[in-house]
Amino acid sequence: MEVSDFDFELPESLIAQEPAAERGASRLLVLDRTSDTLEHTRFADLGRYVRSGDLLVLNDTRVFPARLLGRRVPSGGAVEALLVRQIPNPNAQIPGSNEQVWEALMHPGQKLKPGARVVFERDSVRLHGEVLARHFYGRRSIRLWSDEGDVAVAIDRIGHIPLPPYIKRDDRPSDRERYQTVYARERGSIAAPTAGLHFTEALLAELATAGVMRTAITLHVGYGTFKPVRVDRVEDHTVDPEHVEVGEGAAAALTAARRERRRIIAVGTTTVRALESLPCGEDGAVRPMTGETRAFIHPGHEFRLVDGLITNFHLPRSSLLMLVAALAGREPILRAYREAVERGYRFYSYGDAMLIV
């Protein structure tokens, strides 16, 4: 299958630069696979399309301010680092050591060779860094330490929310709340599971009252969510590993829904990847999991757990568009996207939503 099969025309004006005026006020496009129909409504009306006994599965990861702005030492030149993935620290066992080692995307890459020193500073909080190694596509291994002691606390205080590259503005303090789901719990993502941004506490309570069940898993979203597909054949693409945690309670809820033939509706493509990576026993029981997933879901995938999906609208030729096409079919998805463009839906992270059932 060719990557070009997942292309479509998208006016730049439809790429949402701001969230909706109020959380939950976005539009919702409903694709019913059984009737092959599209319906246009509001996200606040989601309760009309899910039913008692459905199991909503949420990704409770929490975005941390992973974008660091600073300067090179001693030249003072500007430097930027996007923390992608924490990696083992060889000094972790040394008493008194308070360092972290990260894989990061750094700029300007040509000047940041092993041994280069940098400092990130804001509001009297200072974070030091040393480049340890160079990797492909601008990535570096960087050692971080803080004058204040706790590196994670320093990152949270001076870091910037890493808005996606297609949002052409600087982050603002309000993004710390709006680029985060109301049910975010586990710190670790550099991008939000954006389908969940539409939910309010009131809507979740309304769905629970109507008998819609829910459980949570954790998948920490990494830079791979923005990774471009650089190959011509879909099957030749690979995705970066992402950390997944699915506990006993979530596994039991999934097992019960599966055995009772109740629909499992994933909130977001990250949740789909986590669910479809879970081990299942011969007895039909879903097993807990702590580890990494490298699942690349594209047309031809046979879904074991996911029956429906709430998602935002994705980039042309992206792995996420291929994932939703695997569930709904390539032609139905592209038809739905064409209609969304014609009707002026807002695309990507701060955009509108789609429900596939």
N, C-alpha and C positions, 0 to 999 in steps of 0.2 A: 504494500500500500504506500502511495506517495504522500509526502508531507504537503505537497501542493493541493492535495484533495481536501485540505482543511483550511483553505484560504477563503476570505470573504472581504468585501469592501466595507471599511469602517471609517466614517468621517471623524477627524480628530476632535471636532466639536462635541462628540458624544462621549468622550472620555471624561468621566467625572473628576473634577479637581477638588470638590468639596463634598462632605457628607450631606445627606438630606437635612432639611431645616430641623426636623425632629427625628430621633431614632424611631424606626418602625414606619416612617411615612413614605417609604419607597414603593415603587410599583412592583407588581408580581405578574410574570408571564407563566401560565400553567400549561404544560404539555402533557396531555393524557395519551399514553401509548396505546391503550386499548381502543379508544375511539379515534385516534390519530387527529385530535383536535387541539386548537390553541384557544386559551381564554385569557383576557386581560383584566386584571383586578389590582387590588392594593395588598401589600404584605400584611397589613392589619387584618385582612380577611382570610388569613391562612387557615383558620379553624373550619372554614367551609369545605376544605379539600383534604383534610386529614380526619381520621375517625377514631372513635373509642377503640382502644386496644393497640393502635399503632404505637411503635416504639421509636421515638426521636432519639438519635444518637448525636451528642454534642462533643466538640473538641474543646476542652477546658484549658488549653494552653494560654499562657499570658505573654504578650509582647514585652520585651524589655528594650530600653533605649540604646540600641546597638551601634548607632552611628556616632563616631567620635571625631571631633574637629580640633586640630591642634597645630603644632609647629615642630619643625625639625630642630635638633640641637647639634651644633651651636648656631647654624645659619639663620634660623628664624623663619625659614620658608614654610608656607602653609602645607598642611598634611591632613589627610582624611583617612579614616579606617572604618570599615564596616565589619563588625565582628560576626563571623559566619558560624564558627563551631569551636567549642572549647575542647582542647586536646590534652592528653596526659602531661603533667608537669614533672620533669625529672627531679626537681628539687622539693617535691611535695612531702617527702619524708624527713626533710631537714628541720629540726626543731626551730620554731620561730619564723620559718619561711611563710611569707604571705604573698605569694605570687600566683598568677594564672597564666597559662599559655593558650593562645587562641590562633585559629586559622582566620585570616582576615583578608578582605579586599582592600588594598591600599593605593592611594594616589598622592603624589606622582610616583609611579612604579619604578621608572628608570633611575631615580635617585635614592631609592630605599633598598639598599643592598644589605646583606647580613652584617650585623654590627652597627647599623644606623640607629641613632637614638632619636626619640620623639617625646613630646610632652603634650598632654591634653589638660586643659585647665578652664574652669568656669566657676564663678561664685566662690572663689577662694579654695576650691577643691582641685587638687592636682593628681594626675595619673601619669606615671612614667611608662615608657615602652622601649623595647629593644627588638629590632628585627633579627630573627634567628635563622630564617631560611626563605628562599624564594621558590615559588611553585608556578604552575601554568595559569594563564588568564589573569595575571595581576595579583594572584594570591600570595600571602606571606604567612609565615609563622611568627608570632610576636609575643614576647614576654611582657606582662604588665605587672606593675606594683604601685602601691599608693602610699603617700606620706601619712594618710589618715588610717592606714591599716587594712581595712576590708575592701578588696578590689571590687566586689560586686556592688557594695554600697556606693563607692565612688562612681562606677559606671552609671548606676541609676540616677545619681545626682547631676552628672555633667553630660550624659549622653543625650542624643537626639533620637526621636522616634524615626525609624528607617522607612519613611514613606516609599512606596514603589516608584521606580524610575519614570513611569509615565504620568505621575503627578508632578507637574512642572511648577512647584513652589516649595519654599522652605517649610519645614514643620513648624507648628505653633503649639503653645502650651495646651490648647484645647484638643489637639490630636492625641495627647496622652490618655484622654478619656474616650474620644470617639473612635480611635483606631484600636479598640479593645472591646471584646464582647462583655456583656453584663455578667456573664458566668465564668469569666477568666479566673483561673486559680493557680496554675502551675507555670512559674516563670521559665522561659526558655526559647521563645520564638523571635525571629527577626522579621516576621510578617504575620499579620492577623489572619485567622481563618475567616475570611471576609463574609461568607454566607451568614455567619452568626451575628454580624454587626447589626442586623435588622431586628433582632429580638429585643423586646423590653421585658422587664419583670412582670408587667401587667399581662402581656400576651402569653408568657409562659404559664402564669397562674390560670389564665382563661383556658388554655389547652389542657392543663392538668384537671381542671374542674370538669371538662368535657370527656375525661377518660383517656386522653392521650398520655402515654407513659414516656418517660425519658430516662436516659442514662448518659454517663460521660466517659470518654476515653481521653487520652492525651497523645497528641502528635506535635512535637516541636517543629514548627515550620522553618525550613532553612532557605538558603539562597537558591536552592534548586527550583523553588516555586517560580522564580523569574528566569531560570536558565533557558536560553534560546535553543531551539532545535536546529542543530547545525548540519544535519544529514539530509539526504534526499528521501531515503526510505524510512518509514515510521519505525519499522522493526529494528533499525540500527541505532536508535536513540537510547540513551541510558539516563536515569535520573539519579540525583545525589541521595545518599542514605539520610534518613531522618529518624529521630528517636521516637519510639512508641511505647506507651505504657497502657495496658488494659488490665484492670484489676479483677478480682474474683467477683465483685458485685456486678460489674458490667458484663462479664462473661456469662454469669448466671441469667441476667436479663435477656441477653442475646439468645442464649440456649432456649429459654422459655418461649420467646417470641417465635423462634424457628420451629420448635416442636408444635406450637399451637397455631401455626400458619398465620400469624399476625404480621403485618407489614413492618419491615425495618427501614426507616427513612433516615438517611445520613444527612447531617447538616454540614455541607461543605465537601469539597473534593479531598481535603486532608483526611476527613473522617472515612471517606470511601477507601482510601489507600490503607488506612489502619485496619479497617474491618476486613478487607479482602486479603490482608496479610496474616490474619489470625489462624492458628492451627485449630482444626476441628477433629474430634474423635470419630471413630466408626459408629458410635452410639448417637452421633448428632450433637454432642456437647461441644460448645465453643470453649476453648482453653484460654486462660489468661496469658499475657505476653509482656515481657519487658525486653526491649532490644531495638534493632533497627529494621526499617523496611526500605527496600529498593524497588518496590512494586511500580512498574510502569504499565498502567492500564490503558489499553487502546482497543479499537474494534476487533472482535474475535475473543475477547476475554469472557469467560463464563462466570457470572456473578454467583457467589455462594451465599452471601448474607444480605446484600443491599437490594431492596425492592424499590426504593424511591430516593430522590435527591433534591435538596434545596441548595442552590448554588447561585453565584453571580455570573455575569457574562464575561467571557474570557477572550484573550488575544487570538487573532488569526494565527494559524499554523503552530499553536502552542500545545504542549503535552496535556494541559488541563482541558482544552477543547476536545482533544482526542479521548480523554477520560469520559466526558459527558456524552460524546458520540458513541462510546462503547455501550453505555446504558440505554440511550434513546434511539440510536441509529444515526448514521452520518447524514443522510438526507433529511430526516425530520429535524435534526438539530440545525442544519444549515438553513432550512426553510424557516424555522423559528427565529434564527438570528437575522435573516433578511427582513422578516416582519418587525422584529424589534428595532432594527435600524430605521425602517420606514416610519415607525411610530415614535421615534425619538427617545427610546429607552437610554438610560445612562449606563455606561459600561465600566467594568473593572471594580477595583476594591471599594470605592465609595459610591458605586452605581446601584442599579436596581437588581432585582432577584428573579430567579426562575425556579419553578417547582416541576420536577419530572416524576410522574406517578404511573 
